[in-house]
Amino acid sequence: MSKKVIDEDKAFEQALKGKMGWKCSCALEIIDKKSSLRDVTCKKCGKTFKTDRKTDTCFRCERSQ
């Protein structure tokens, strides 16, 4: 195997470890972060949406009030 192939294999392995959340120097730590958004169903129109606000109505129904 040539040096180029070996370097590509190591880069691929590091990328996989980062995506899997392994704690190494190449880890991106994307896996550990949790979203602050929650699923909410609007009380007026029934539309389901994601928000980080404390509300039970969608933007369109809030605006029409």
C-alpha positions as CSV (number, residue, x, y, z in Angstrom):
1,M,0.0,0.0,0.0
2,S,1.2,3.4,-0.8
3,K,1.5,6.2,1.8
4,K,-1.3,8.2,0.1
5,V,-3.8,5.2,0.6
6,I,-2.7,4.9,4.2
7,D,-3.2,8.6,4.9
8,E,-6.7,8.5,3.3
9,D,-7.7,5.5,5.5
10,K,-6.6,7.3,8.6
11,A,-8.6,10.4,7.6
12,F,-11.6,8.3,6.9
13,E,-11.3,6.6,10.3
14,Q,-10.9,9.9,12.1
15,A,-14.1,11.2,10.3
16,L,-16.0,8.2,11.4
17,K,-14.9,8.5,15.0
18,G,-15.9,12.2,15.0
19,K,-19.4,11.4,13.7
20,M,-19.8,8.6,16.3
21,G,-19.1,10.9,19.2
22,W,-15.9,9.2,20.3
23,K,-13.7,11.4,22.5
24,C,-10.6,12.0,20.5
25,S,-8.8,15.0,19.1
26,C,-10.9,14.8,15.9
27,A,-14.3,14.5,17.6
28,L,-16.8,17.1,16.5
29,E,-19.0,16.6,19.6
30,I,-22.1,17.2,17.4
31,I,-23.7,14.0,18.8
32,D,-23.6,15.3,22.4
33,K,-25.6,18.5,21.7
34,K,-29.3,18.3,22.3
35,S,-31.7,20.6,20.5
36,S,-33.5,23.2,22.5
37,L,-36.5,23.0,20.1
38,R,-39.6,21.1,21.0
39,D,-42.6,19.9,18.9
40,V,-45.8,21.9,19.6
41,T,-49.2,21.5,18.1
42,C,-51.1,24.8,17.7
43,K,-54.2,25.0,19.9
44,K,-56.1,27.0,17.2
45,C,-55.3,25.5,13.8
46,G,-53.7,22.2,14.7
47,K,-50.4,22.9,12.8
48,T,-47.4,21.1,14.3
49,F,-44.2,23.1,14.5
50,K,-40.9,23.3,16.4
51,T,-40.1,26.2,18.7
52,D,-38.0,27.1,21.7
53,R,-40.5,29.6,23.0
54,K,-43.2,29.0,25.6
55,T,-46.2,29.2,23.4
56,D,-49.1,26.9,22.3
57,T,-50.0,28.8,19.1
58,C,-48.2,29.1,15.8
59,F,-46.8,32.4,14.4
60,R,-49.7,32.8,12.0
61,C,-52.4,32.4,14.7
62,E,-50.5,34.7,17.1
63,R,-50.4,37.4,14.5
64,S,-54.1,37.2,13.8
65,Q,-55.1,37.7,17.5
